[in-house]
Amino acid sequence: MDKLKIAQVANIWQSVPPKGYGGTERVIYELCQGLSKKGHQVTLFASGDSKIDGHLSFIFKEKLLDKNISWSHYLYPLLHFTFAYEEIKKTGDFDIIHGHYSLASDLISLSFAHLNELPTLFTAHCPLAIDQKYNDRKKLFEYCNRVYYVSISNKQRTLPLKYIANIYHGINIQQSPFTDWPTDEYILWLGRIVPEKGIDYAINLATQLKKKLMVVGRVDRENEASYQYFQTKIKNQLDNPQITYFETVDTEKRNKLLLQSKCFLFPIQWEEPFGLVMIEAMACATPVVAFARGSVPEIVKDGETGFIVNPSDEDIRGNWIIKKTGFDGLCEAVERIYSMPKDRYIQMRKNCRAHVEKHFTIDRMVNEYEKVYYKILNTK
């Protein structure tokens, strides 16, 4: 098949790859690298401090994150996306556009794509708006019906869009160290410190079970409500001898923390569309304990790579091994992992690594996107 000229359009809040927090940007980076490796010509529209093997095009030299700019300052992304689509049109030499939706401001990119004549697909990296308060986004999705959509989990498909594929994220398994037996006995929580990520559950669980807890949590200073949540509800609780807190860590430190943890806790309070950190944990052979929200039942194999817990008695989503629900269910799942015979725990860790190797690699993700590109072009 002919090699393609592909425009990848990211946002400018984080660099590609990210320096610290940024799951979506890690996926975009690995996709660009994988496509370039297969011989395709990739142009990434992102911040100027991004680095890929293909061509980088930018109007902002640095990412906006950590510059004390609110997420609601849409004129910055408006300028970025105006520049990107103007360059795409001016060049006139692309076969397909691949946009990425992870923030509300990325819908500006979707609007430009709808008006563009080139074949275009969008990967939705966040939940699709169905609540009444997001009715404006829903209407925009319904109107922008010329583009194709890729979901990252089947659970994410809450709107009747023109889906062309469901493609799970992949990670570089070669860069994920693993061990059958960790050298430490701590629980790990990793993510943005916002209410929907459930850090309060992790803190309360560690306190009640008297277990060590490692927290890697970026403080969301760009959102006033999230920042106040950290300041008033979480900050003081992190000052606890049982808890070790890092706001940011590099990739090497992140992998080491994942590798040496007894289990990874994912007590999400929202419909997480994928949860990249779950496969990062399992790639390091670390079992996952998570609420059965969003994509969790599609990613974690209950009893084999960790345990899935129903959120409450009123919210039963499956007949999981752990029969207790909510906080009590999380505690039971964690205690079960700590009390496992050594041979069973080692087998669970081996299951985690094998599960990622089979279903969540970069090669699989890149190959599936490549097939989608050709399918769209052949359809047109």
Buried (B, 14 or more C-beta within 10 A) or exposed (E): EEEBBBBBBBBBBBBBBBBBBBBBBBBBBBBBBBBBEBEBBBBBBBBBBBEBBBBBBBBBEBBBBBEEEEBEEBEBBBBBBBBBBEBBBEEEEBBBBBBBBBBBBBBBBBBBBBEBEBBBBBBBBBBBBEEEEBEEBBEBBEEBEEBBBBBBBEBBBBBEBEBBBBBBBBBBBEEBBBBEEBEEEBBBBBBBBBBBBBBBBBBBBBBEBEBBBBBBBBBBBBBEEBBEBBEEBBEEBBEBEBBBBBEBBEEEEBBBBBBBBBBBBBBBBBBBBBBBBBBBBBBBBBBBBBBBBBBBBBBBBBBBBBBBBBBEEEEEBEEBBBEBBBBEBBBBBBEBBEEBEEEEBBBBBBBBBBBBBEBBBBBBBBBBBBEBBBBBBEEE
